[in-house]
C-alpha cells in the first residue's frame, strides 16, 4: 500500500487499471498525468468546491487541488441552494466539466496541512462543517488495510453511496487508490444496474438505504458474489441483514463511525446484534457518563453515543445522549421508545421526533409489519395507534407514549440511510428535534 501523500511517486505499471468507466479502462499513467495537469491549472486557487459525480474526475480534481495547496470543500449535493450558500466562500467550482491537460505530477499534497471540509446535517438537519486532513484519512486507511487489505487484494470497489461523504470517499476511492485496487467511476443507484456490472469478488460499498431495498432480487450465483459487503450511515435492521446474506451470498460487515472521526469499529452481521470491534490501533472506553471516548491515531475525542463495554474490548451502542427529550416534565429517551415500538409485533421499524409545539409533543413515524398493516387496513389509523399505545404502556410511563402518529411504507432517509428529525417532522407539517 502507498500513502496518499506519496501517490505521485508510487511505482506501478503504466497500464495498471485505476478505474472502470463502462468499457473504458482508465490507467495509472493517465491518472498521474491528469493530476499533474490539474495541479498546474489550479495553481493559485485557495479554496474550491469539488462537485464531480464521476469518481475518476473527482479523484483527479481532489489530488490536483490538494497538490496545488487548496482547501477542498465537499458540498453534500449540487442543489442550487447549497451552491448559492457557497458562492462567497470559494474561489472556484470544480465539476465534471473540468478537463485538465497532462503534466508531470511532481508536487505532492502536504498531508498534514491539507484540509478537506465536509458538510453534514447530522440528526437534526442543521448544516455542520467538519474539517479533516489528508493525514488523518491516511491513518484510517492504514488501520483498514491492516485488517482487510490482504483479503481484498485485487477486489474492484463498486458503490451505491456518494464519494462526497467521508464513508464513500474512503472506502470507494481513497483506500482503493492507496492499495492499487480499481474502482467504478459511477455511483450505482439501482441494484439491477449494479449487479449487471459488478465483477465477481468485488468490494460492495453500500448503506441501509439500499440494503433494505433488495426485495424481489434472485440470489446471486456463487461465482457472481462480492467478496465483502460494507454498510454504514445507520444501523442495519436484522431482517435486511439476513436478506442481504441470502441474496448477495455474503454476510454484511457494518462500519461504525462519524464524519469527524471516520471509521471507528466494525462488526459482521451473522445474526443478532454482535458487539462492535474497534479498528486496529483504536481504543474505546466509556466516560463517567457512559459516553464513548475514542483514542485514535489522530487524538482523543468524546462522542455523544452511549456505550456498554463487551468482552475483549468490544462494545454495544446504547443510543445517543442527545436524544433525551423533556416531555410533561419527564426525561424521555427517544431511543428507548423506538426500541419498545419496534419490539411490538405490529411494527417493522419506527422513528420518534419531538414536534416543536407548546408544549413539545412526542410523535412517532411507523412502518407497520405485515401483521400491523392488516390491522391498520381493517381498523384505521386512529384505532391502530391506540393499539400501539396500549402495547407500549406495559413498559413505558405515560409521558413516553407518542401523541401523534404517521404510518408510512418506508422511513424517509438521506442518501446514507441516516434518519433526520427534520424529515420526520415534515410529515406532521412542522419542525422537530430528535
Secondary structure in CASP SS format (residue, H / E / C, confidence):
PFRMAT SS
TARGET T0000
AUTHOR 0000-0000-0000
METHOD secondary structure of the structure
MODEL  1
X C 1.00
X C 1.00
X C 1.00
X H 1.00
X H 1.00
X H 1.00
X H 1.00
X H 1.00
X H 1.00
X C 1.00
X C 1.00
X C 1.00
X C 1.00
X C 1.00
X C 1.00
X C 1.00
X E 1.00
X E 1.00
X E 1.00
X E 1.00
X E 1.00
X C 1.00
X C 1.00
X E 1.00
X E 1.00
X E 1.00
X E 1.00
X H 1.00
X H 1.00
X H 1.00
X H 1.00
X H 1.00
X H 1.00
X H 1.00
X H 1.00
X H 1.00
X H 1.00
X H 1.00
X H 1.00
X H 1.00
X H 1.00
X C 1.00
X C 1.00
X C 1.00
X C 1.00
X C 1.00
X E 1.00
X E 1.00
X E 1.00
X E 1.00
X E 1.00
X C 1.00
X C 1.00
X C 1.00
X H 1.00
X H 1.00
X H 1.00
X H 1.00
X H 1.00
X H 1.00
X H 1.00
X H 1.00
X H 1.00
X H 1.00
X H 1.00
X H 1.00
X H 1.00
X C 1.00
X C 1.00
X C 1.00
X E 1.00
X E 1.00
X E 1.00
X E 1.00
X C 1.00
X C 1.00
X C 1.00
X C 1.00
X C 1.00
X H 1.00
X H 1.00
X H 1.00
X H 1.00
X H 1.00
X H 1.00
X H 1.00
X H 1.00
X H 1.00
X H 1.00
X C 1.00
X C 1.00
X E 1.00
X E 1.00
X E 1.00
X E 1.00
X C 1.00
X C 1.00
X C 1.00
X C 1.00
X C 1.00
X C 1.00
X C 1.00
X C 1.00
X C 1.00
X C 1.00
X C 1.00
X C 1.00
X C 1.00
X C 1.00
X C 1.00
X C 1.00
X C 1.00
X C 1.00
X C 1.00
X C 1.00
X E 1.00
X E 1.00
X E 1.00
X E 1.00
X E 1.00
X C 1.00
X C 1.00
X C 1.00
X C 1.00
X C 1.00
X C 1.00
X C 1.00
X E 1.00
X E 1.00
X E 1.00
X E 1.00
X E 1.00
X C 1.00
X H 1.00
X H 1.00
X H 1.00
X H 1.00
X H 1.00
X H 1.00
X H 1.00
X H 1.00
X H 1.00
X H 1.00
X H 1.00
X H 1.00
X H 1.00
X H 1.00
X H 1.00
X C 1.00
X C 1.00
X C 1.00
X C 1.00
X C 1.00
X C 1.00
X C 1.00
X C 1.00
X E 1.00
X E 1.00
X E 1.00
X C 1.00
X C 1.00
X C 1.00
X C 1.00
X C 1.00
X C 1.00
X H 1.00
X H 1.00
X H 1.00
X H 1.00
X H 1.00
X H 1.00
X H 1.00
X H 1.00
X H 1.00
X H 1.00
X H 1.00
X H 1.00
X H 1.00
X H 1.00
X C 1.00
X C 1.00
X C 1.00
X E 1.00
X E 1.00
X C 1.00
X C 1.00
X C 1.00
X C 1.00
X C 1.00
X C 1.00
X H 1.00
X H 1.00
X H 1.00
X H 1.00
X H 1.00
X H 1.00
X H 1.00
X C 1.00
X C 1.00
X C 1.00
X C 1.00
X C 1.00
X E 1.00
X E 1.00
X E 1.00
X E 1.00
X C 1.00
X H 1.00
X H 1.00
X H 1.00
X H 1.00
X C 1.00
X C 1.00
X C 1.00
X C 1.00
X C 1.00
X C 1.00
X C 1.00
X C 1.00
X C 1.00
X C 1.00
X H 1.00
X H 1.00
X H 1.00
X C 1.00
X C 1.00
X C 1.00
X E 1.00
X E 1.00
X E 1.00
X E 1.00
X C 1.00
X C 1.00
X C 1.00
X C 1.00
X C 1.00
X C 1.00
X H 1.00
X H 1.00
X H 1.00
X H 1.00
X H 1.00
X H 1.00
X H 1.00
X H 1.00
X H 1.00
X H 1.00
X H 1.00
X C 1.00
X C 1.00
X C 1.00
X E 1.00
X E 1.00
X E 1.00
X E 1.00
X E 1.00
X E 1.00
X E 1.00
X C 1.00
X C 1.00
X C 1.00
X E 1.00
X E 1.00
X E 1.00
X E 1.00
X E 1.00
X E 1.00
X E 1.00
X C 1.00
X C 1.00
X C 1.00
X C 1.00
X C 1.00
X C 1.00
X C 1.00
X E 1.00
X E 1.00
X E 1.00
X C 1.00
X C 1.00
X C 1.00
X C 1.00
X E 1.00
X E 1.00
X E 1.00
X E 1.00
X C 1.00
X C 1.00
X C 1.00
X C 1.00
X E 1.00
X E 1.00
X E 1.00
X E 1.00
X E 1.00
X E 1.00
X C 1.00
X C 1.00
X E 1.00
X E 1.00
X E 1.00
X E 1.00
X E 1.00
X E 1.00
X E 1.00
X E 1.00
X E 1.00
X E 1.00
X E 1.00
X C 1.00
X H 1.00
X H 1.00
X H 1.00
X C 1.00
X E 1.00
X E 1.00
X E 1.00
X E 1.00
X E 1.00
X E 1.00
X C 1.00
X C 1.00
X C 1.00
X E 1.00
X E 1.00
X E 1.00
X E 1.00
X C 1.00
X C 1.00
X E 1.00
X E 1.00
X E 1.00
X E 1.00
X H 1.00
X H 1.00
X H 1.00
X H 1.00
X H 1.00
X H 1.00
X H 1.00
X H 1.00
X H 1.00
X C 1.00
X C 1.00
X C 1.00
X C 1.00
X E 1.00
X E 1.00
X E 1.00
X E 1.00
X E 1.00
X E 1.00
X E 1.00
X E 1.00
X E 1.00
X C 1.00
X C 1.00
X C 1.00
X C 1.00
X C 1.00
X E 1.00
X E 1.00
X E 1.00
X E 1.00
X E 1.00
X E 1.00
X E 1.00
X E 1.00
X C 1.00
X H 1.00
X H 1.00
X H 1.00
X H 1.00
X H 1.00
X H 1.00
X H 1.00
X H 1.00
X H 1.00
X H 1.00
X C 1.00
X H 1.00
X H 1.00
X H 1.00
X H 1.00
X H 1.00
X H 1.00
X H 1.00
X H 1.00
X H 1.00
X H 1.00
X H 1.00
X H 1.00
X C 1.00
X C 1.00
X C 1.00
X C 1.00
X C 1.00
X H 1.00
X H 1.00
X H 1.00
X C 1.00
X C 1.00
X C 1.00
X E 1.00
X E 1.00
X E 1.00
X E 1.00
X C 1.00
X C 1.00
X C 1.00
X C 1.00
X C 1.00
X C 1.00
X C 1.00
X C 1.00
X C 1.00
X C 1.00
X C 1.00
X C 1.00
X C 1.00
X H 1.00
X H 1.00
X H 1.00
X H 1.00
X H 1.00
X H 1.00
X C 1.00
X C 1.00
X C 1.00
X C 1.00
X C 1.00
X E 1.00
X E 1.00
X C 1.00
END
